[in-house]
Structures are given as structure tokens and as C-alpha cells.
Amino acid sequence: MRLPTAIAGAAIIAGCHAGAPAPVTGGAVAESRYLFVWAGDSNKQESDFLAVVDVDRRSASYAQVITTLPVGATATMLHHTEYQMPASGELWANGFAAGRTFRFDLRNPTRPRLAGSFDEAGGFRHPHSFARLANGHLLGTFQHRAGDDQAAGGLVELDTAGQAVRAVSAAGSPGDPTVRPYSIAVVPELDRVVTTATDMHLEVRSRAVQIWRLSDLTLLHTLLLPPGPLGDENWLTAEPRVLADGRTVMVNTFTCGLYLLQGLDGDAPAAVPVRSSAYGEGRFCAVPVVAGHFWLQPSGVEHAVVSLDVTDPSHPREVGRLELGEDQVPHWLALEPSGTRIVITGYRDLLTWVLLADFDPATGAVSLDTTFKERGAARPGVFFGRAVWPHGVTGAAIPHGAVFARP
């Protein structure tokens, strides 16, 4: 997606449905051993690849790239991955411009394997986000109808090989012909699916959120978000997330609005603005995660990750803030299964970096892990601007989606 002018030079908007952290057993927090990072060749001459990074604090190779796996495709506009590592051990990641999603077998984390890939499915193309379903299938948002990038896409249920099981169109939305299915949240307890509608190419602008019935994928409602105090924070609907109760959904926008969806299982659902942030020019809020009763929100113009207590989702309350550098624009967050760490990628000074932050699930506090840095490095993080990788001398890379391995 082409970003607002204030974030010129950045290339991609991403998002997905985040699940709940894994339970902690035995009185101790089980942290992940590895982090999987989806990265694209910076000059678009070499293959995009998956990198495996050691994130075990006890390890002698902490913050080192252990191995990489090129996918044999260049300039795909590496983009979205699933947010958490599925129990199956297979992770999906897409290259949006290529309209191609790659399936990685990560059951042996230090020997990743490309299990396959797919592009069009169910009459739609350019997949964006995926959510795992109880039957083992995945539900994906596809931005466009196959053969027509000016037409709205839809939802596609896919089997584990990426083959379409059923598909439905998002076209014909009353009041908003600009819908391009973007991100997704599944709410099994209410038999609902919530999707957003931002066009990755920003050729059209949308303020729509769509509500579907999960059991038969019937489109039930299209809500047009009302403005909040800023007057325009309802545009570019971004990421729906299910809160800890399994029934409440909040959605943010790239223009820094936060909305509570009410009456999802009724005949007259509504979207209520509950927070507007990042006043001023160049507002850009991106991919959040839910951690217990906290909502963690990256805010580009504030150069920060903001922690909100959403115990009362009608009145989010800021309880923590990770301040980053003045030229660092956080974009992508993903939560460790332990619920105690997040990974951060982003733009500008973060464009070629991967950071880790510690999260306190009791207080909502967020702090940078300053020990997560390579040998001899002067600053925290893993640098993807290097020339040499385990798969060869292929030059600098840009990381985007990053997912913790299961402990």
C-alpha cells in the first residue's frame, strides 16, 4: 500500500487476526526459542526470503540470524503473515503485488521448508489477511475479483493447501463502492466475521467495516465509521481485533481512530468512536495486538507503541508507552505466545530493523529489550540492511511480518 505523504518511502501496510497468548504453566513463562521474519530483497533483484532469528535470551546466539530460506521469487512486495504460529507448524505469508501466498513448513524451525504457494482462489485475487478456523481451514480476505483489479474482492475459505472451499463477494456494499477486503477477525462465539476495507494501493478510500455470518459467510452489514473528534479518523479502516472476552471487537484505522463495535450479533450493529490519537499532520496508526485486557497500538507520528487498558472498551485508558527514536515509525506488532514480548518492524529508521520489546501483562508497561542486539552492535535490534545472509551475498533486505515460534 502506498502510505500517506508523511511516511513517504515506506512500502507496505499489513495486518491480521491475532489469537490469545498460550497459557502459562508450571508457574513460569515459556518464551519462544525462534522468531520467523518475512523479508524482501531491498533492490528487488534477489529472492524474497524467510529468516529465522534466535530469540532465546539464554542462548549464546541470541539476536543472531540462524538460517534463511529464499522462496525463488523477487519483488513480490512481501507483506502479510499470520500473526501467531499455528499449531500445525505451517505459516502462511504473502507477497501482495505478486498476489502470491507462500506456505512455510516450520515444524523444524532451523530447517524451514517451502511447502507450496498459491495465487488466485475462488474467483478472487490478491489475498491480504488470514484467520484460522476451528475446522483447520483458513478464512482469507482477497482484495479484488480475478481479472479485474477495479472490482471488490471477497472472502474465501481455503483448505490447508490453499484450495478454495467456498467464496463470497464483498461487492455491492450499500453506501460504499470502495470496499477492498483488508483485514479480518473471526468471532466464533457470535457466529460472526468482521472485515475492514482499505485498498492496498490507496486508489480508493474507504471507511467501511463489514460484518458477516461465519457459518455461511453471508454478508450481513456494512458499517461506515462515523468521524470522531479529529473529523477524519474514520478513514482507512485497518485492523479488527477480538478482545479477551471472545465477544467484543474493536477496530482501528490508519488515520488513528479507535472504534468499538456494538451489537455484532443483532440486527442493528454500530461503530462507536472511543479514542482518537496522534493529533497533527501525518497521523499513521498501524497494526495492533491484544494482550489480555490491553490493546497495544503502534503510532507512527508519535514514534511510539502505546499501551491501552481496554477493560472498559468504551473508555480505553493509556497505561504505558514505549518511546522510540524521532525517525522511527513502528508499524507491525506481533505478540509472543507467552504474552510477555512483542516484535516490532516499521519504516524510516526502522525499515531494515527488527526490535523486541518486553511487555508486562499485569500493568501494561512496554519497554525496549536493549539486550536484543547482534555481537558488537551499538544499538538494539537485528539489522536487515546487511549484505551477507546464510543463503548468500544478496544485499540488504526489508523485514515486515514477524512471528514468534511456539515454545
C-alpha positions as CSV (number, residue, x, y, z in Angstrom):
1,M,0.0,0.0,0.0
2,R,1.2,3.5,-0.8
3,L,1.3,5.3,2.5
4,P,0.4,8.9,3.4
5,T,2.9,11.5,2.1
6,A,4.3,12.0,5.6
7,I,5.5,8.4,5.5
8,A,7.0,8.6,2.0
9,G,9.4,5.8,1.2
10,A,7.6,3.2,3.2
11,A,6.0,0.4,1.1
12,I,3.6,-1.8,2.9
13,I,0.6,-1.8,5.2
14,A,-0.1,-5.1,6.9
15,G,-2.4,-6.7,9.4
16,C,-4.1,-9.8,10.6
17,H,-6.1,-11.5,13.2
18,A,-4.3,-12.1,16.5
19,G,-5.1,-15.0,18.7
20,A,-4.8,-15.3,22.5
21,P,-1.5,-15.9,24.1
22,A,-0.7,-19.5,25.1
23,P,-1.4,-20.4,28.7
24,V,1.5,-20.2,31.1
25,T,2.0,-23.5,33.0
26,G,4.2,-24.5,36.0
27,G,4.4,-21.0,37.4
28,A,6.9,-19.9,34.7
29,V,6.6,-18.1,31.4
30,A,7.6,-20.2,28.5
31,E,9.3,-17.9,26.0
32,S,9.9,-18.7,22.3
33,R,13.2,-20.0,21.0
34,Y,12.9,-18.6,17.5
35,L,11.4,-15.7,15.6
36,F,10.3,-16.1,11.9
37,V,10.8,-12.9,9.8
38,W,9.3,-12.5,6.3
39,A,11.8,-10.2,4.4
40,G,12.1,-8.8,0.9
41,D,15.2,-8.0,-1.1
42,S,15.7,-4.3,-0.9
43,N,16.7,-3.7,-4.5
44,K,14.2,-6.3,-5.8
45,Q,16.9,-8.2,-7.6
46,E,17.2,-11.2,-5.4
47,S,14.7,-13.6,-3.9
48,D,12.5,-12.7,-1.0
49,F,13.1,-15.0,1.9
50,L,12.1,-16.2,5.4
51,A,14.7,-15.6,8.2
52,V,14.9,-17.5,11.4
53,V,16.2,-15.4,14.4
54,D,17.3,-16.8,17.8
55,V,15.2,-15.0,20.5
56,D,16.1,-17.3,23.4
57,R,17.7,-14.9,26.0
58,R,19.7,-17.9,27.4
59,S,21.3,-18.7,24.1
60,A,24.8,-17.8,23.0
61,S,23.3,-16.9,19.6
62,Y,20.7,-14.6,21.0
63,A,19.7,-12.0,18.3
64,Q,21.5,-13.8,15.6
65,V,20.1,-14.9,12.2
66,I,20.2,-18.7,12.3
67,T,19.1,-19.6,8.8
68,T,17.2,-18.2,5.8
69,L,15.0,-19.7,3.1
70,P,14.7,-18.0,-0.2
71,V,11.3,-18.6,-2.0
72,G,12.6,-18.3,-5.5
73,A,10.5,-15.1,-6.3
74,T,11.6,-11.5,-6.5
75,A,9.8,-8.2,-5.9
76,T,6.7,-9.8,-4.6
77,M,6.1,-6.9,-2.2
78,L,6.5,-9.1,0.8
79,H,3.6,-8.3,3.1
80,H,1.4,-10.2,5.4
81,T,2.0,-13.2,7.6
82,E,-0.2,-14.9,10.1
83,Y,0.2,-13.2,13.5
84,Q,0.9,-16.3,15.6
85,M,2.5,-19.6,14.7
86,P,-0.3,-22.1,14.1
87,A,-0.3,-25.4,15.9
88,S,0.2,-27.2,12.6
89,G,3.6,-25.7,12.2
90,E,2.8,-24.3,8.8
91,L,2.9,-20.5,8.4
92,W,1.4,-18.5,5.6
93,A,3.0,-15.3,4.2
94,N,2.1,-13.4,1.1
95,G,3.7,-11.2,-1.4
96,F,0.9,-8.8,-2.2
97,A,2.0,-7.3,-5.5
98,A,2.6,-10.8,-6.9
99,G,-0.8,-11.9,-5.5
100,R,1.0,-15.0,-4.2
101,T,0.9,-16.6,-0.8
102,F,3.7,-18.9,0.4
103,R,3.3,-21.8,2.8
104,F,6.2,-22.4,5.1
105,D,6.7,-25.7,6.9
106,L,8.4,-24.7,10.2
107,R,8.0,-27.8,12.2
108,N,11.8,-28.0,12.3
109,P,12.5,-24.2,12.9
110,T,16.2,-24.4,12.0
111,R,15.4,-26.2,8.7
112,P,12.5,-24.3,7.2
113,R,10.9,-25.7,4.1
114,L,8.7,-24.2,1.4
115,A,5.6,-26.4,1.4
116,G,3.9,-24.6,-1.6
117,S,2.3,-21.4,-2.8
118,F,-0.9,-20.2,-4.4
119,D,-2.3,-17.0,-6.0
120,E,-6.0,-16.8,-7.1
121,A,-8.6,-18.7,-5.3
122,G,-12.4,-18.9,-5.6
123,G,-12.5,-16.3,-8.3
124,F,-10.6,-13.7,-6.3
125,R,-7.0,-12.5,-6.3
126,H,-4.6,-10.5,-4.1
127,P,-5.1,-12.1,-0.7
128,H,-4.3,-10.0,2.3
129,S,-5.1,-11.5,5.7
130,F,-5.9,-14.9,7.0
131,A,-7.6,-16.3,10.1
132,R,-7.5,-19.9,11.3
133,L,-10.9,-21.6,11.7
134,A,-11.9,-24.4,14.1
135,N,-12.1,-26.9,11.2
136,G,-8.5,-26.4,10.4
137,H,-9.2,-24.3,7.3
138,L,-8.3,-20.6,6.8
139,L,-10.5,-17.7,6.0
140,G,-8.8,-15.1,3.8
141,T,-9.6,-11.6,2.6
142,F,-9.0,-11.1,-1.1
143,Q,-8.9,-7.5,-2.3
144,H,-10.0,-8.0,-5.9
145,R,-12.1,-10.1,-8.2
146,A,-9.9,-12.2,-10.5
147,G,-9.3,-10.4,-13.8
148,D,-10.5,-7.0,-12.5
149,D,-8.4,-5.0,-10.1
150,Q,-11.1,-2.3,-10.0
151,A,-13.7,-4.7,-8.6
152,A,-14.1,-5.6,-5.0
153,G,-12.9,-8.9,-3.8
154,G,-14.3,-11.1,-1.1
155,L,-13.9,-13.8,1.5
156,V,-12.5,-17.2,0.6
157,E,-12.4,-20.3,2.9
158,L,-9.3,-22.3,2.0
159,D,-8.1,-25.7,2.9
160,T,-4.6,-26.2,4.2
161,A,-3.2,-26.5,0.7
162,G,-4.6,-23.1,-0.3
163,Q,-7.5,-24.5,-2.4
164,A,-10.8,-22.7,-2.3
165,V,-13.6,-24.4,-0.3
166,R,-16.2,-21.6,-0.6
167,A,-16.1,-18.0,-1.6
168,V,-18.3,-14.9,-1.4
169,S,-18.1,-11.4,-2.8
170,A,-17.9,-8.2,-0.8
171,A,-19.2,-6.2,-3.8
172,G,-22.4,-4.2,-3.8
173,S,-21.9,-2.7,-0.3
174,P,-24.6,-0.1,0.2
175,G,-23.1,3.4,0.7
176,D,-19.5,2.4,-0.1
177,P,-18.4,1.0,-3.5
178,T,-14.8,1.4,-2.4
179,V,-14.6,-1.8,-0.3
180,R,-11.5,-3.9,-0.7
181,P,-11.4,-6.6,1.9
182,Y,-8.4,-6.0,4.0
183,S,-8.0,-7.5,7.5
184,I,-10.2,-10.0,9.4
185,A,-11.3,-11.1,12.8
186,V,-13.3,-14.2,13.5
187,V,-15.8,-14.3,16.4
188,P,-17.0,-17.9,16.8
189,E,-19.0,-17.2,19.9
190,L,-21.2,-14.8,18.0
191,D,-21.1,-16.7,14.6
192,R,-19.6,-13.6,13.1
193,V,-16.7,-12.4,11.0
194,V,-15.5,-8.7,10.9
195,T,-13.5,-7.3,8.0
196,T,-12.1,-3.9,7.1
197,A,-11.9,-2.4,3.7
198,T,-8.7,-0.4,3.0
199,D,-7.4,-0.6,-0.6
200,M,-3.7,-1.5,-0.5
201,H,-3.0,0.8,-3.4
202,L,-5.0,3.7,-2.0
203,E,-6.7,4.2,-5.4
204,V,-9.9,4.4,-3.4
205,R,-10.5,5.4,0.2
206,S,-12.9,3.5,2.4
207,R,-14.4,4.0,5.9
208,A,-16.3,0.7,5.8
209,V,-16.4,-2.3,8.2
210,Q,-18.3,-5.3,7.1
211,I,-20.0,-7.9,9.3
212,W,-20.6,-11.5,8.0
213,R,-22.2,-14.6,9.4
214,L,-19.4,-17.1,10.0
215,S,-21.5,-20.3,9.4
216,D,-22.5,-19.5,5.8
217,L,-20.4,-16.4,5.0
218,T,-23.4,-14.2,4.4
219,L,-22.6,-10.5,4.3
220,L,-25.0,-9.0,6.9
221,H,-24.0,-5.4,7.4
222,T,-21.7,-2.7,6.0
223,L,-21.0,0.0,8.6
224,L,-19.5,3.3,7.6
225,L,-17.4,4.6,10.5
226,P,-18.6,7.9,11.9
227,P,-15.9,10.6,12.4
228,G,-14.6,11.3,15.9
229,P,-13.1,14.5,17.4
230,L,-10.5,14.8,14.6
231,G,-13.1,14.7,11.9
232,D,-11.3,12.3,9.6
233,E,-10.1,9.5,11.8
234,N,-12.8,7.2,10.3
235,W,-10.9,6.7,7.0
236,L,-8.7,3.8,6.0
237,T,-10.2,1.0,8.2
238,A,-7.4,-1.2,9.4
239,E,-7.4,-3.9,12.0
240,P,-10.3,-5.6,13.8
241,R,-9.4,-7.5,17.0
242,V,-11.4,-9.7,19.3
243,L,-10.9,-8.8,23.0
244,A,-10.2,-11.2,25.8
245,D,-13.9,-12.0,26.4
246,G,-14.1,-13.6,22.9
247,R,-17.2,-11.5,22.0
248,T,-16.1,-7.8,21.9
249,V,-14.5,-6.4,18.8
250,M,-12.6,-3.2,18.4
251,V,-11.2,-1.8,15.1
252,N,-8.6,0.8,14.4
253,T,-8.0,3.0,11.4
254,F,-4.7,4.0,9.8
255,T,-5.8,7.6,10.5
256,C,-5.6,6.9,14.2
257,G,-9.2,6.3,15.2
258,L,-10.2,3.5,17.5
259,Y,-13.8,2.2,17.4
260,L,-15.9,-0.2,19.5
261,L,-18.3,-2.4,17.5
262,Q,-21.6,-2.8,19.4
263,G,-24.5,-5.3,18.7
264,L,-22.5,-7.5,16.4
265,D,-25.0,-10.4,16.8
266,G,-28.1,-8.1,16.4
267,D,-30.0,-6.5,13.6
268,A,-28.6,-3.0,14.1
269,P,-24.8,-3.1,14.9
270,A,-23.0,0.2,15.4
271,A,-19.5,1.5,15.4
272,V,-18.7,4.0,18.2
273,P,-15.5,6.1,18.3
274,V,-13.8,5.6,21.6
275,R,-10.4,7.1,21.1
276,S,-8.6,9.4,18.7
277,S,-4.9,9.8,18.9
278,A,-1.9,11.3,17.3
279,Y,-3.2,14.8,16.5
280,G,-1.4,16.7,13.8
281,E,-0.1,16.2,10.3
282,G,0.9,12.7,9.2
283,R,-1.1,10.6,11.6
284,F,-0.4,6.9,10.9
285,C,-1.5,4.2,13.3
286,A,-1.0,0.7,12.2
287,V,-1.1,-3.0,13.3
288,P,-2.1,-3.5,16.9
289,V,-2.2,-6.6,19.2
290,V,-4.4,-7.6,22.0
291,A,-2.6,-8.9,25.1
292,G,-5.1,-9.8,27.9
293,H,-7.0,-6.7,28.6
294,F,-4.5,-4.4,26.9
295,W,-4.5,-3.0,23.4
296,L,-1.0,-2.3,22.0
297,Q,-1.0,0.3,19.2
298,P,1.9,1.4,17.1
299,S,1.6,5.2,16.3
300,G,3.9,6.4,13.6
301,V,3.7,10.1,14.0
302,E,4.3,9.7,17.8
303,H,7.2,7.3,17.2
304,A,5.8,5.1,19.9
305,V,4.0,2.0,20.9
306,V,1.0,2.9,23.1
307,S,-0.5,0.5,25.6
308,L,-4.2,1.0,26.4
309,D,-6.2,-0.7,29.1
310,V,-9.4,-1.8,27.4
311,T,-11.0,-3.5,30.4
312,D,-13.8,-1.0,29.7
313,P,-13.6,-0.9,25.9
314,S,-15.9,2.2,25.9
315,H,-13.2,4.1,27.7
316,P,-9.7,3.0,26.7
317,R,-7.1,4.3,29.1
318,E,-3.4,4.8,28.4
319,V,-1.2,2.9,30.9
320,G,2.1,2.6,29.1
321,R,4.2,3.9,26.2
322,L,7.4,2.8,24.5
323,E,9.0,5.9,23.1
324,L,11.2,5.2,20.0
325,G,13.6,7.3,18.1
326,E,12.4,10.5,16.4
327,D,12.8,9.0,13.0
328,Q,11.5,5.5,13.9
329,V,8.0,4.7,12.6
330,P,6.6,1.5,14.2
331,H,4.2,-0.4,12.1
332,W,3.9,-4.2,12.7
333,L,3.5,-5.7,16.1
334,A,3.1,-9.4,17.0
335,L,2.8,-11.0,20.4
336,E,4.8,-13.9,21.7
337,P,2.7,-16.9,22.9
338,S,3.9,-16.2,26.4
339,G,2.2,-12.8,26.3
340,T,5.3,-11.1,27.6
341,R,7.2,-9.9,24.5
342,I,6.3,-8.2,21.2
343,V,8.2,-7.9,18.0
344,I,8.3,-4.5,16.1
345,T,9.1,-3.7,12.5
346,G,8.4,-0.4,10.7
347,Y,9.5,2.3,8.5
348,R,12.1,5.1,8.0
349,D,14.9,4.3,10.5
350,L,13.2,1.0,11.3
351,L,12.9,0.0,7.7
352,T,15.7,-2.5,7.9
353,W,15.5,-3.4,11.6
354,V,13.7,-5.9,13.8
355,L,13.2,-4.9,17.5
356,L,11.9,-6.8,20.5
357,A,10.1,-5.2,23.5
358,D,9.1,-6.6,26.9
359,F,5.5,-6.4,27.9
360,D,4.2,-6.6,31.5
361,P,0.8,-8.4,31.3
362,A,-0.1,-7.2,34.8
363,T,0.5,-3.4,34.3
364,G,0.6,-3.0,30.5
365,A,4.0,-1.4,30.6
366,V,6.2,-1.8,27.5
367,S,10.0,-1.4,27.4
368,L,12.6,-2.0,24.7
369,D,14.8,-5.1,25.1
370,T,18.2,-3.4,24.9
371,T,20.0,-6.8,25.1
372,F,18.4,-7.9,21.8
373,K,21.3,-6.9,19.6
374,E,24.0,-8.5,17.5
375,R,27.5,-9.0,18.7
376,G,29.4,-5.8,18.7
377,A,26.3,-3.7,17.7
378,A,25.9,-0.2,19.1
379,R,22.1,-0.3,19.1
380,P,19.4,-2.8,19.9
381,G,17.7,-4.9,17.2
382,V,18.7,-7.2,14.3
383,F,19.9,-5.3,11.3
384,F,18.5,-6.5,7.9
385,G,20.5,-3.9,5.9
386,R,23.4,-6.3,5.8
387,A,24.9,-7.7,2.6
388,V,25.6,-11.3,3.6
389,W,22.9,-13.9,4.5
390,P,23.1,-17.6,5.2
391,H,21.7,-18.2,1.7
392,G,24.3,-15.9,0.0
393,V,25.6,-12.4,-0.6
394,T,22.2,-10.9,-1.7
395,G,22.3,-7.5,-0.1
396,A,20.0,-5.5,2.1
397,A,16.5,-6.7,3.0
398,I,13.4,-5.2,4.4
399,P,11.6,-7.2,7.1
400,H,7.9,-6.9,7.6
401,G,5.8,-9.7,9.0
402,A,7.4,-11.4,12.0
403,V,6.0,-14.2,14.1
404,F,7.2,-16.0,17.3
405,A,7.7,-19.7,17.2
406,R,5.6,-21.7,19.7
407,P,7.7,-22.6,22.8
